[in-house]
Amino acid sequence: MATARKPRPRSRPTPPQCKPCEGTGEVSRTVRVGRKHREVGEQTGICLNCFGTGQAPTA
């Protein structure tokens, strides 16, 4: 008699990373102050392309 085969778990392909945030989900923006808009530092925020997931949007 033949033995029953066990189905192998399929590995799902990894989704591509978001390009603007490079998969981190955060992007840095330069902070400017004053009338001459001098740069004083950077501030991190959520990536608006992937909404913080780090995965490239589908469709």
N, C-alpha and C positions, 0 to 999 in steps of 0.2 A: 504494500500500500504506500501511496505517496503521502508525504507529510505536508501539512498546510503551510504556505509561505506567509511570513510576516511582512506587512507592508513597511517599506522603508520611509522614515520621515523625510519629507522633501525640504530642502533648505530654500528659503525665499531669497530672491536677489536683493541686495542692498540698494536702497534708493540713492540716486546721485546727490551729492552735497550742493548746497546753495552757494552760488558764486560770490555774491557780495559779502557774505559773512564767513565764507569758507567753512561752513558746517558748525560754527559755534553758536549761532542764533543771536549774536550781538554785533553791533557795528559802532565805530567811534566817530564822533563828530567834533569838529573844532569849535570852541566857544570863543566868540568875539564880543568885545565890550567897547563902549565909548563911541564918540562921534566918528573917530577915524577907524573904527572896527579893528582894533589891534587884537591879535590872538593871544589868549592867556592860558589855554590848556585844552584838554579834550574831555569828552563826556561820553559814556557808553549808553546805548539804548537798544531796544529790540529791533531786529531786522524786519523791515516792512515787506520784504520780498517773500520770506518764508514764515513770518509771524513767530519767530523764535524757535522753530522746530529744528532748523539746521538742514532740512531736506529740501531739495529743489521742488518747486511747485509743479504739479502735473497738470497738463493742459493749459 
